[in-house]
Amino acid sequence: MSDRGQPEMTVIGRDTRIKGEMYFENGARILGRFEGKIAAQGEVQIGESATCDASVEADTVVVDGRVTGDLT
């Protein structure tokens, strides 16, 4: 939890491209391009500008962008 009582969230910016596997103890917001596997114990948000060719495992997945892959 952050100082404000909100769950911590890692942000992957619009100008970022990542290929591989990412694991988050909390949540993540993806705004750029990701290819591979994402796993989180919290919420994963795929932003409107994001493109993910990935399998995503999380407590909650919110998709506003494009995801190709399994969501669990």
mmCIF file of the N, C-alpha and C atoms, coordinates in Angstrom:
data_MODEL
# 
_entry.id   MODEL 
# 
loop_
_atom_site.group_PDB 
_atom_site.id 
_atom_site.type_symbol 
_atom_site.label_atom_id 
_atom_site.label_alt_id 
_atom_site.label_comp_id 
_atom_site.label_asym_id 
_atom_site.label_entity_id 
_atom_site.label_seq_id 
_atom_site.pdbx_PDB_ins_code 
_atom_site.Cartn_x 
_atom_site.Cartn_y 
_atom_site.Cartn_z 
_atom_site.occupancy 
_atom_site.B_iso_or_equiv 
_atom_site.pdbx_formal_charge 
_atom_site.auth_seq_id 
_atom_site.auth_comp_id 
_atom_site.auth_asym_id 
_atom_site.auth_atom_id 
_atom_site.pdbx_PDB_model_num 
ATOM 1   N N  . MET A 1 1  ? 0.835  -1.180  0.000   1.00 0.00 ? 1  MET A N  1 
ATOM 2   C CA . MET A 1 1  ? 0.000  0.000   0.000   1.00 0.00 ? 1  MET A CA 1 
ATOM 3   C C  . MET A 1 1  ? 0.879  1.243   0.000   1.00 0.00 ? 1  MET A C  1 
ATOM 4   N N  . SER A 1 2  ? 0.440  2.243   -0.717  1.00 0.00 ? 2  SER A N  1 
ATOM 5   C CA . SER A 1 2  ? 1.162  3.510   -0.715  1.00 0.00 ? 2  SER A CA 1 
ATOM 6   C C  . SER A 1 2  ? 0.813  4.288   0.544   1.00 0.00 ? 2  SER A C  1 
ATOM 7   N N  . ASP A 1 3  ? 1.450  5.436   0.707   1.00 0.00 ? 3  ASP A N  1 
ATOM 8   C CA . ASP A 1 3  ? 1.178  6.283   1.865   1.00 0.00 ? 3  ASP A CA 1 
ATOM 9   C C  . ASP A 1 3  ? -0.260 6.782   1.868   1.00 0.00 ? 3  ASP A C  1 
ATOM 10  N N  . ARG A 1 4  ? -0.896 6.831   0.720   1.00 0.00 ? 4  ARG A N  1 
ATOM 11  C CA . ARG A 1 4  ? -2.272 7.323   0.600   1.00 0.00 ? 4  ARG A CA 1 
ATOM 12  C C  . ARG A 1 4  ? -3.313 6.223   0.772   1.00 0.00 ? 4  ARG A C  1 
ATOM 13  N N  . GLY A 1 5  ? -2.865 5.007   1.063   1.00 0.00 ? 5  GLY A N  1 
ATOM 14  C CA . GLY A 1 5  ? -3.796 3.904   1.253   1.00 0.00 ? 5  GLY A CA 1 
ATOM 15  C C  . GLY A 1 5  ? -4.206 3.205   -0.030  1.00 0.00 ? 5  GLY A C  1 
ATOM 16  N N  . GLN A 1 6  ? -3.646 3.637   -1.164  1.00 0.00 ? 6  GLN A N  1 
ATOM 17  C CA . GLN A 1 6  ? -3.939 3.014   -2.453  1.00 0.00 ? 6  GLN A CA 1 
ATOM 18  C C  . GLN A 1 6  ? -2.924 1.904   -2.713  1.00 0.00 ? 6  GLN A C  1 
ATOM 19  N N  . PRO A 1 7  ? -3.344 0.823   -3.386  1.00 0.00 ? 7  PRO A N  1 
ATOM 20  C CA . PRO A 1 7  ? -2.376 -0.222  -3.723  1.00 0.00 ? 7  PRO A CA 1 
ATOM 21  C C  . PRO A 1 7  ? -1.286 0.348   -4.641  1.00 0.00 ? 7  PRO A C  1 
ATOM 22  N N  . GLU A 1 8  ? -0.058 -0.097  -4.447  1.00 0.00 ? 8  GLU A N  1 
ATOM 23  C CA . GLU A 1 8  ? 1.031  0.352   -5.312  1.00 0.00 ? 8  GLU A CA 1 
ATOM 24  C C  . GLU A 1 8  ? 0.863  -0.229  -6.696  1.00 0.00 ? 8  GLU A C  1 
ATOM 25  N N  . MET A 1 9  ? 1.222  0.560   -7.710  1.00 0.00 ? 9  MET A N  1 
ATOM 26  C CA . MET A 1 9  ? 1.085  0.116   -9.083  1.00 0.00 ? 9  MET A CA 1 
ATOM 27  C C  . MET A 1 9  ? 2.314  0.558   -9.874  1.00 0.00 ? 9  MET A C  1 
ATOM 28  N N  . THR A 1 10 ? 2.927  -0.370  -10.582 1.00 0.00 ? 10 THR A N  1 
ATOM 29  C CA . THR A 1 10 ? 4.053  -0.069  -11.450 1.00 0.00 ? 10 THR A CA 1 
ATOM 30  C C  . THR A 1 10 ? 3.503  0.376   -12.793 1.00 0.00 ? 10 THR A C  1 
ATOM 31  N N  . VAL A 1 11 ? 4.061  1.434   -13.367 1.00 0.00 ? 11 VAL A N  1 
ATOM 32  C CA . VAL A 1 11 ? 3.595  1.935   -14.655 1.00 0.00 ? 11 VAL A CA 1 
ATOM 33  C C  . VAL A 1 11 ? 4.688  1.717   -15.694 1.00 0.00 ? 11 VAL A C  1 
ATOM 34  N N  . ILE A 1 12 ? 4.314  1.073   -16.796 1.00 0.00 ? 12 ILE A N  1 
ATOM 35  C CA . ILE A 1 12 ? 5.199  0.892   -17.949 1.00 0.00 ? 12 ILE A CA 1 
ATOM 36  C C  . ILE A 1 12 ? 4.753  1.919   -18.982 1.00 0.00 ? 12 ILE A C  1 
ATOM 37  N N  . GLY A 1 13 ? 5.580  2.921   -19.263 1.00 0.00 ? 13 GLY A N  1 
ATOM 38  C CA . GLY A 1 13 ? 5.208  4.071   -20.081 1.00 0.00 ? 13 GLY A CA 1 
ATOM 39  C C  . GLY A 1 13 ? 4.951  3.766   -21.550 1.00 0.00 ? 13 GLY A C  1 
ATOM 40  N N  . ARG A 1 14 ? 4.324  4.731   -22.214 1.00 0.00 ? 14 ARG A N  1 
ATOM 41  C CA . ARG A 1 14 ? 3.957  4.611   -23.632 1.00 0.00 ? 14 ARG A CA 1 
ATOM 42  C C  . ARG A 1 14 ? 5.156  4.398   -24.539 1.00 0.00 ? 14 ARG A C  1 
ATOM 43  N N  . ASP A 1 15 ? 6.287  4.963   -24.186 1.00 0.00 ? 15 ASP A N  1 
ATOM 44  C CA . ASP A 1 15 ? 7.473  4.872   -25.037 1.00 0.00 ? 15 ASP A CA 1 
ATOM 45  C C  . ASP A 1 15 ? 8.330  3.647   -24.718 1.00 0.00 ? 15 ASP A C  1 
ATOM 46  N N  . THR A 1 16 ? 7.784  2.711   -23.941 1.00 0.00 ? 16 THR A N  1 
ATOM 47  C CA . THR A 1 16 ? 8.546  1.546   -23.500 1.00 0.00 ? 16 THR A CA 1 
ATOM 48  C C  . THR A 1 16 ? 8.097  0.283   -24.239 1.00 0.00 ? 16 THR A C  1 
ATOM 49  N N  . ARG A 1 17 ? 9.075  -0.521  -24.665 1.00 0.00 ? 17 ARG A N  1 
ATOM 50  C CA . ARG A 1 17 ? 8.816  -1.832  -25.265 1.00 0.00 ? 17 ARG A CA 1 
ATOM 51  C C  . ARG A 1 17 ? 9.575  -2.857  -24.448 1.00 0.00 ? 17 ARG A C  1 
ATOM 52  N N  . ILE A 1 18 ? 8.855  -3.897  -24.029 1.00 0.00 ? 18 ILE A N  1 
ATOM 53  C CA . ILE A 1 18 ? 9.472  -4.941  -23.205 1.00 0.00 ? 18 ILE A CA 1 
ATOM 54  C C  . ILE A 1 18 ? 9.122  -6.302  -23.794 1.00 0.00 ? 18 ILE A C  1 
ATOM 55  N N  . LYS A 1 19 ? 10.116 -7.197  -23.803 1.00 0.00 ? 19 LYS A N  1 
ATOM 56  C CA . LYS A 1 19 ? 9.900  -8.573  -24.237 1.00 0.00 ? 19 LYS A CA 1 
ATOM 57  C C  . LYS A 1 19 ? 10.466 -9.461  -23.141 1.00 0.00 ? 19 LYS A C  1 
ATOM 58  N N  . GLY A 1 20 ? 9.639  -10.397 -22.637 1.00 0.00 ? 20 GLY A N  1 
ATOM 59  C CA . GLY A 1 20 ? 10.097 -11.295 -21.586 1.00 0.00 ? 20 GLY A CA 1 
ATOM 60  C C  . GLY A 1 20 ? 9.001  -11.601 -20.601 1.00 0.00 ? 20 GLY A C  1 
ATOM 61  N N  . GLU A 1 21 ? 9.387  -11.781 -19.338 1.00 0.00 ? 21 GLU A N  1 
ATOM 62  C CA . GLU A 1 21 ? 8.432  -12.088 -18.274 1.00 0.00 ? 21 GLU A CA 1 
ATOM 63  C C  . GLU A 1 21 ? 8.542  -11.037 -17.185 1.00 0.00 ? 21 GLU A C  1 
ATOM 64  N N  . MET A 1 22 ? 7.382  -10.576 -16.700 1.00 0.00 ? 22 MET A N  1 
ATOM 65  C CA . MET A 1 22 ? 7.353  -9.609  -15.608 1.00 0.00 ? 22 MET A CA 1 
ATOM 66  C C  . MET A 1 22 ? 6.445  -10.135 -14.514 1.00 0.00 ? 22 MET A C  1 
ATOM 67  N N  . TYR A 1 23 ? 6.894  -9.966  -13.270 1.00 0.00 ? 23 TYR A N  1 
ATOM 68  C CA . TYR A 1 23 ? 6.127  -10.380 -12.095 1.00 0.00 ? 23 TYR A CA 1 
ATOM 69  C C  . TYR A 1 23 ? 5.985  -9.181  -11.169 1.00 0.00 ? 23 TYR A C  1 
ATOM 70  N N  . PHE A 1 24 ? 4.769  -8.926  -10.703 1.00 0.00 ? 24 PHE A N  1 
ATOM 71  C CA . PHE A 1 24 ? 4.498  -7.791  -9.836  1.00 0.00 ? 24 PHE A CA 1 
ATOM 72  C C  . PHE A 1 24 ? 3.874  -8.287  -8.538  1.00 0.00 ? 24 PHE A C  1 
ATOM 73  N N  . GLU A 1 25 ? 4.400  -7.834  -7.406  1.00 0.00 ? 25 GLU A N  1 
ATOM 74  C CA . GLU A 1 25 ? 3.814  -8.196  -6.120  1.00 0.00 ? 25 GLU A CA 1 
ATOM 75  C C  . GLU A 1 25 ? 2.496  -7.471  -5.920  1.00 0.00 ? 25 GLU A C  1 
ATOM 76  N N  . ASN A 1 26 ? 2.324  -6.340  -6.565  1.00 0.00 ? 26 ASN A N  1 
ATOM 77  C CA . ASN A 1 26 ? 1.086  -5.577  -6.486  1.00 0.00 ? 26 ASN A CA 1 
ATOM 78  C C  . ASN A 1 26 ? 0.466  -5.500  -7.877  1.00 0.00 ? 26 ASN A C  1 
ATOM 79  N N  . GLY A 1 27 ? 0.217  -4.314  -8.364  1.00 0.00 ? 27 GLY A N  1 
ATOM 80  C CA . GLY A 1 27 ? -0.421 -4.154  -9.656  1.00 0.00 ? 27 GLY A CA 1 
ATOM 81  C C  . GLY A 1 27 ? 0.486  -3.494  -10.671 1.00 0.00 ? 27 GLY A C  1 
ATOM 82  N N  . ALA A 1 28 ? -0.002 -3.438  -11.925 1.00 0.00 ? 28 ALA A N  1 
ATOM 83  C CA . ALA A 1 28 ? 0.766  -2.822  -12.999 1.00 0.00 ? 28 ALA A CA 1 
ATOM 84  C C  . ALA A 1 28 ? -0.179 -2.174  -14.000 1.00 0.00 ? 28 ALA A C  1 
ATOM 85  N N  . ARG A 1 29 ? 0.289  -1.082  -14.584 1.00 0.00 ? 29 ARG A N  1 
ATOM 86  C CA . ARG A 1 29 ? -0.433 -0.412  -15.665 1.00 0.00 ? 29 ARG A CA 1 
ATOM 87  C C  . ARG A 1 29 ? 0.509  -0.378  -16.860 1.00 0.00 ? 29 ARG A C  1 
ATOM 88  N N  . ILE A 1 30 ? 0.098  -1.033  -17.938 1.00 0.00 ? 30 ILE A N  1 
ATOM 89  C CA . ILE A 1 30 ? 0.903  -1.113  -19.147 1.00 0.00 ? 30 ILE A CA 1 
ATOM 90  C C  . ILE A 1 30 ? 0.363  -0.087  -20.143 1.00 0.00 ? 30 ILE A C  1 
ATOM 91  N N  . LEU A 1 31 ? 1.216  0.829   -20.566 1.00 0.00 ? 31 LEU A N  1 
ATOM 92  C CA . LEU A 1 31 ? 0.811  1.849   -21.532 1.00 0.00 ? 31 LEU A CA 1 
ATOM 93  C C  . LEU A 1 31 ? 1.553  1.692   -22.861 1.00 0.00 ? 31 LEU A C  1 
ATOM 94  N N  . GLY A 1 32 ? 2.641  0.935   -22.855 1.00 0.00 ? 32 GLY A N  1 
ATOM 95  C CA . GLY A 1 32 ? 3.459  0.752   -24.049 1.00 0.00 ? 32 GLY A CA 1 
ATOM 96  C C  . GLY A 1 32 ? 3.193  -0.590  -24.716 1.00 0.00 ? 32 GLY A C  1 
ATOM 97  N N  . ARG A 1 33 ? 4.271  -1.228  -25.172 1.00 0.00 ? 33 ARG A N  1 
ATOM 98  C CA . ARG A 1 33 ? 4.167  -2.523  -25.856 1.00 0.00 ? 33 ARG A CA 1 
ATOM 99  C C  . ARG A 1 33 ? 4.870  -3.578  -25.019 1.00 0.00 ? 33 ARG A C  1 
ATOM 100 N N  . PHE A 1 34 ? 4.199  -4.718  -24.856 1.00 0.00 ? 34 PHE A N  1 
ATOM 101 C CA . PHE A 1 34 ? 4.776  -5.820  -24.091 1.00 0.00 ? 34 PHE A CA 1 
ATOM 102 C C  . PHE A 1 34 ? 4.542  -7.122  -24.827 1.00 0.00 ? 34 PHE A C  1 
ATOM 103 N N  . GLU A 1 35 ? 5.563  -7.986  -24.818 1.00 0.00 ? 35 GLU A N  1 
ATOM 104 C CA . GLU A 1 35 ? 5.462  -9.306  -25.424 1.00 0.00 ? 35 GLU A CA 1 
ATOM 105 C C  . GLU A 1 35 ? 6.032  -10.327 -24.454 1.00 0.00 ? 35 GLU A C  1 
ATOM 106 N N  . GLY A 1 36 ? 5.247  -11.333 -24.092 1.00 0.00 ? 36 GLY A N  1 
ATOM 107 C CA . GLY A 1 36 ? 5.736  -12.368 -23.181 1.00 0.00 ? 36 GLY A CA 1 
ATOM 108 C C  . GLY A 1 36 ? 4.697  -12.794 -22.176 1.00 0.00 ? 36 GLY A C  1 
ATOM 109 N N  . LYS A 1 37 ? 5.041  -12.673 -20.884 1.00 0.00 ? 37 LYS A N  1 
ATOM 110 C CA . LYS A 1 37 ? 4.152  -13.116 -19.813 1.00 0.00 ? 37 LYS A CA 1 
ATOM 111 C C  . LYS A 1 37 ? 4.148  -12.072 -18.696 1.00 0.00 ? 37 LYS A C  1 
ATOM 112 N N  . ILE A 1 38 ? 2.950  -11.767 -18.200 1.00 0.00 ? 38 ILE A N  1 
ATOM 113 C CA . ILE A 1 38 ? 2.784  -10.851 -17.071 1.00 0.00 ? 38 ILE A CA 1 
ATOM 114 C C  . ILE A 1 38 ? 2.048  -11.597 -15.974 1.00 0.00 ? 38 ILE A C  1 
ATOM 115 N N  . ALA A 1 39 ? 2.560  -11.534 -14.757 1.00 0.00 ? 39 ALA A N  1 
ATOM 116 C CA . ALA A 1 39 ? 1.889  -12.123 -13.600 1.00 0.00 ? 39 ALA A CA 1 
ATOM 117 C C  . ALA A 1 39 ? 1.881  -11.093 -12.485 1.00 0.00 ? 39 ALA A C  1 
ATOM 118 N N  . ALA A 1 40 ? 0.729  -10.929 -11.832 1.00 0.00 ? 40 ALA A N  1 
ATOM 119 C CA . ALA A 1 40 ? 0.621  -9.962  -10.747 1.00 0.00 ? 40 ALA A CA 1 
ATOM 120 C C  . ALA A 1 40 ? -0.313 -10.486 -9.676  1.00 0.00 ? 40 ALA A C  1 
ATOM 121 N N  . GLN A 1 41 ? -0.041 -10.104 -8.433  1.00 0.00 ? 41 GLN A N  1 
ATOM 122 C CA . GLN A 1 41 ? -0.918 -10.477 -7.330  1.00 0.00 ? 41 GLN A CA 1 
ATOM 123 C C  . GLN A 1 41 ? -2.053 -9.476  -7.181  1.00 0.00 ? 41 GLN A C  1 
ATOM 124 N N  . GLY A 1 42 ? -1.972 -8.357  -7.884  1.00 0.00 ? 42 GLY A N  1 
ATOM 125 C CA . GLY A 1 42 ? -3.023 -7.339  -7.838  1.00 0.00 ? 42 GLY A CA 1 
ATOM 126 C C  . GLY A 1 42 ? -3.684 -7.198  -9.199  1.00 0.00 ? 42 GLY A C  1 
ATOM 127 N N  . GLU A 1 43 ? -3.977 -5.956  -9.560  1.00 0.00 ? 43 GLU A N  1 
ATOM 128 C CA . GLU A 1 43 ? -4.661 -5.651  -10.812 1.00 0.00 ? 43 GLU A CA 1 
ATOM 129 C C  . GLU A 1 43 ? -3.655 -5.303  -11.900 1.00 0.00 ? 43 GLU A C  1 
ATOM 130 N N  . VAL A 1 44 ? -3.912 -5.767  -13.112 1.00 0.00 ? 44 VAL A N  1 
ATOM 131 C CA . VAL A 1 44 ? -3.133 -5.364  -14.279 1.00 0.00 ? 44 VAL A CA 1 
ATOM 132 C C  . VAL A 1 44 ? -4.062 -4.577  -15.183 1.00 0.00 ? 44 VAL A C  1 
ATOM 133 N N  . GLN A 1 45 ? -3.633 -3.367  -15.538 1.00 0.00 ? 45 GLN A N  1 
ATOM 134 C CA . GLN A 1 45 ? -4.402 -2.515  -16.432 1.00 0.00 ? 45 GLN A CA 1 
ATOM 135 C C  . GLN A 1 45 ? -3.643 -2.405  -17.750 1.00 0.00 ? 45 GLN A C  1 
ATOM 136 N N  . ILE A 1 46 ? -4.327 -2.699  -18.845 1.00 0.00 ? 46 ILE A N  1 
ATOM 137 C CA . ILE A 1 46 ? -3.759 -2.543  -20.174 1.00 0.00 ? 46 ILE A CA 1 
ATOM 138 C C  . ILE A 1 46 ? -4.357 -1.256  -20.728 1.00 0.00 ? 46 ILE A C  1 
ATOM 139 N N  . GLY A 1 47 ? -3.560 -0.198  -20.779 1.00 0.00 ? 47 GLY A N  1 
ATOM 140 C CA . GLY A 1 47 ? -4.048 1.116   -21.170 1.00 0.00 ? 47 GLY A CA 1 
ATOM 141 C C  . GLY A 1 47 ? -4.476 1.189   -22.620 1.00 0.00 ? 47 GLY A C  1 
ATOM 142 N N  . GLU A 1 48 ? -5.209 2.248   -22.947 1.00 0.00 ? 48 GLU A N  1 
ATOM 143 C CA . GLU A 1 48 ? -5.762 2.443   -24.284 1.00 0.00 ? 48 GLU A CA 1 
ATOM 144 C C  . GLU A 1 48 ? -4.689 2.426   -25.368 1.00 0.00 ? 48 GLU A C  1 
ATOM 145 N N  . SER A 1 49 ? -3.507 2.951   -25.079 1.00 0.00 ? 49 SER A N  1 
ATOM 146 C CA . SER A 1 49 ? -2.432 3.013   -26.072 1.00 0.00 ? 49 SER A CA 1 
ATOM 147 C C  . SER A 1 49 ? -1.571 1.748   -26.092 1.00 0.00 ? 49 SER A C  1 
ATOM 148 N N  . ALA A 1 50 ? -1.857 0.774   -25.229 1.00 0.00 ? 50 ALA A N  1 
ATOM 149 C CA . ALA A 1 50 ? -1.000 -0.404  -25.065 1.00 0.00 ? 50 ALA A CA 1 
ATOM 150 C C  . ALA A 1 50 ? -1.305 -1.509  -26.074 1.00 0.00 ? 50 ALA A C  1 
ATOM 151 N N  . THR A 1 51 ? -0.249 -2.262  -26.390 1.00 0.00 ? 51 THR A N  1 
ATOM 152 C CA . THR A 1 51 ? -0.351 -3.467  -27.198 1.00 0.00 ? 51 THR A CA 1 
ATOM 153 C C  . THR A 1 51 ? 0.382  -4.569  -26.459 1.00 0.00 ? 51 THR A C  1 
ATOM 154 N N  . CYS A 1 52 ? -0.324 -5.654  -26.137 1.00 0.00 ? 52 CYS A N  1 
ATOM 155 C CA . CYS A 1 52 ? 0.279  -6.766  -25.412 1.00 0.00 ? 52 CYS A CA 1 
ATOM 156 C C  . CYS A 1 52 ? 0.062  -8.067  -26.174 1.00 0.00 ? 52 CYS A C  1 
ATOM 157 N N  . ASP A 1 53 ? 1.161  -8.679  -26.565 1.00 0.00 ? 53 ASP A N  1 
ATOM 158 C CA . ASP A 1 53 ? 1.134  -10.036 -27.098 1.00 0.00 ? 53 ASP A CA 1 
ATOM 159 C C  . ASP A 1 53 ? 1.650  -10.892 -25.959 1.00 0.00 ? 53 ASP A C  1 
ATOM 160 N N  . ALA A 1 54 ? 0.746  -11.221 -25.019 1.00 0.00 ? 54 ALA A N  1 
ATOM 161 C CA . ALA A 1 54 ? 1.206  -11.820 -23.774 1.00 0.00 ? 54 ALA A CA 1 
ATOM 162 C C  . ALA A 1 54 ? 0.113  -12.637 -23.109 1.00 0.00 ? 54 ALA A C  1 
ATOM 163 N N  . SER A 1 55 ? 0.537  -13.561 -22.260 1.00 0.00 ? 55 SER A N  1 
ATOM 164 C CA . SER A 1 55 ? -0.397 -14.185 -21.335 1.00 0.00 ? 55 SER A CA 1 
ATOM 165 C C  . SER A 1 55 ? -0.351 -13.337 -20.069 1.00 0.00 ? 55 SER A C  1 
ATOM 166 N N  . VAL A 1 56 ? -1.530 -13.081 -19.500 1.00 0.00 ? 56 VAL A N  1 
ATOM 167 C CA . VAL A 1 56 ? -1.631 -12.224 -18.332 1.00 0.00 ? 56 VAL A CA 1 
ATOM 168 C C  . VAL A 1 56 ? -2.354 -12.978 -17.227 1.00 0.00 ? 56 VAL A C  1 
ATOM 169 N N  . GLU A 1 57 ? -1.714 -13.093 -16.060 1.00 0.00 ? 57 GLU A N  1 
ATOM 170 C CA . GLU A 1 57 ? -2.311 -13.714 -14.887 1.00 0.00 ? 57 GLU A CA 1 
ATOM 171 C C  . GLU A 1 57 ? -2.342 -12.678 -13.773 1.00 0.00 ? 57 GLU A C  1 
ATOM 172 N N  . ALA A 1 58 ? -3.540 -12.385 -13.256 1.00 0.00 ? 58 ALA A N  1 
ATOM 173 C CA . ALA A 1 58 ? -3.662 -11.387 -12.191 1.00 0.00 ? 58 ALA A CA 1 
ATOM 174 C C  . ALA A 1 58 ? -4.982 -11.584 -11.471 1.00 0.00 ? 58 ALA A C  1 
ATOM 175 N N  . ASP A 1 59 ? -5.114 -10.925 -10.313 1.00 0.00 ? 59 ASP A N  1 
ATOM 176 C CA . ASP A 1 59 ? -6.392 -10.957 -9.595  1.00 0.00 ? 59 ASP A CA 1 
ATOM 177 C C  . ASP A 1 59 ? -7.481 -10.337 -10.456 1.00 0.00 ? 59 ASP A C  1 
ATOM 178 N N  . THR A 1 60 ? -7.156 -9.211  -11.110 1.00 0.00 ? 60 THR A N  1 
ATOM 179 C CA . THR A 1 60 ? -8.087 -8.506  -11.984 1.00 0.00 ? 60 THR A CA 1 
ATOM 180 C C  . THR A 1 60 ? -7.316 -8.014  -13.197 1.00 0.00 ? 60 THR A C  1 
ATOM 181 N N  . VAL A 1 61 ? -7.906 -8.124  -14.390 1.00 0.00 ? 61 VAL A N  1 
ATOM 182 C CA . VAL A 1 61 ? -7.297 -7.596  -15.610 1.00 0.00 ? 61 VAL A CA 1 
ATOM 183 C C  . VAL A 1 61 ? -8.293 -6.635  -16.244 1.00 0.00 ? 61 VAL A C  1 
ATOM 184 N N  . VAL A 1 62 ? -7.851 -5.390  -16.471 1.00 0.00 ? 62 VAL A N  1 
ATOM 185 C CA . VAL A 1 62 ? -8.681 -4.372  -17.108 1.00 0.00 ? 62 VAL A CA 1 
ATOM 186 C C  . VAL A 1 62 ? -8.037 -4.054  -18.451 1.00 0.00 ? 62 VAL A C  1 
ATOM 187 N N  . VAL A 1 63 ? -8.783 -4.231  -19.537 1.00 0.00 ? 63 VAL A N  1 
ATOM 188 C CA . VAL A 1 63 ? -8.225 -4.036  -20.876 1.00 0.00 ? 63 VAL A CA 1 
ATOM 189 C C  . VAL A 1 63 ? -8.928 -2.880  -21.577 1.00 0.00 ? 63 VAL A C  1 
ATOM 190 N N  . ASP A 1 64 ? -8.149 -1.839  -21.864 1.00 0.00 ? 64 ASP A N  1 
ATOM 191 C CA . ASP A 1 64 ? -8.628 -0.737  -22.693 1.00 0.00 ? 64 ASP A CA 1 
ATOM 192 C C  . ASP A 1 64 ? -7.885 -0.717  -24.024 1.00 0.00 ? 64 ASP A C  1 
ATOM 193 N N  . GLY A 1 65 ? -6.738 -1.386  -24.085 1.00 0.00 ? 65 GLY A N  1 
ATOM 194 C CA . GLY A 1 65 ? -5.913 -1.452  -25.300 1.00 0.00 ? 65 GLY A CA 1 
ATOM 195 C C  . GLY A 1 65 ? -6.155 -2.771  -26.000 1.00 0.00 ? 65 GLY A C  1 
ATOM 196 N N  . ARG A 1 66 ? -5.064 -3.323  -26.601 1.00 0.00 ? 66 ARG A N  1 
ATOM 197 C CA . ARG A 1 66 ? -5.177 -4.567  -27.355 1.00 0.00 ? 66 ARG A CA 1 
ATOM 198 C C  . ARG A 1 66 ? -4.328 -5.645  -26.681 1.00 0.00 ? 66 ARG A C  1 
ATOM 199 N N  . VAL A 1 67 ? -4.952 -6.816  -26.454 1.00 0.00 ? 67 VAL A N  1 
ATOM 200 C CA . VAL A 1 67 ? -4.244 -7.959  -25.888 1.00 0.00 ? 67 VAL A CA 1 
ATOM 201 C C  . VAL A 1 67 ? -4.479 -9.159  -26.779 1.00 0.00 ? 67 VAL A C  1 
ATOM 202 N N  . THR A 1 68 ? -3.377 -9.817  -27.147 1.00 0.00 ? 68 THR A N  1 
ATOM 203 C CA . THR A 1 68 ? -3.426 -11.082 -27.847 1.00 0.00 ? 68 THR A CA 1 
ATOM 204 C C  . THR A 1 68 ? -2.765 -12.090 -26.924 1.00 0.00 ? 68 THR A C  1 
ATOM 205 N N  . GLY A 1 69 ? -3.547 -13.030 -26.408 1.00 0.00 ? 69 GLY A N  1 
ATOM 206 C CA . GLY A 1 69 ? -2.995 -14.005 -25.475 1.00 0.00 ? 69 GLY A CA 1 
ATOM 207 C C  . GLY A 1 69 ? -4.035 -14.375 -24.438 1.00 0.00 ? 69 GLY A C  1 
ATOM 208 N N  . ASP A 1 70 ? -3.670 -15.287 -23.559 1.00 0.00 ? 70 ASP A N  1 
ATOM 209 C CA . ASP A 1 70 ? -4.577 -15.781 -22.529 1.00 0.00 ? 70 ASP A CA 1 
ATOM 210 C C  . ASP A 1 70 ? -4.664 -14.812 -21.353 1.00 0.00 ? 70 ASP A C  1 
ATOM 211 N N  . LEU A 1 71 ? -5.863 -14.599 -20.846 1.00 0.00 ? 71 LEU A N  1 
ATOM 212 C CA . LEU A 1 71 ? -6.078 -13.818 -19.636 1.00 0.00 ? 71 LEU A CA 1 
ATOM 213 C C  . LEU A 1 71 ? -6.596 -14.752 -18.549 1.00 0.00 ? 71 LEU A C  1 
ATOM 214 N N  . THR A 1 72 ? -5.926 -14.770 -17.407 1.00 0.00 ? 72 THR A N  1 
ATOM 215 C CA . THR A 1 72 ? -6.334 -15.621 -16.306 1.00 0.00 ? 72 THR A CA 1 
ATOM 216 C C  . THR A 1 72 ? -6.517 -14.788 -15.066 1.00 0.00 ? 72 THR A C  1 
# 
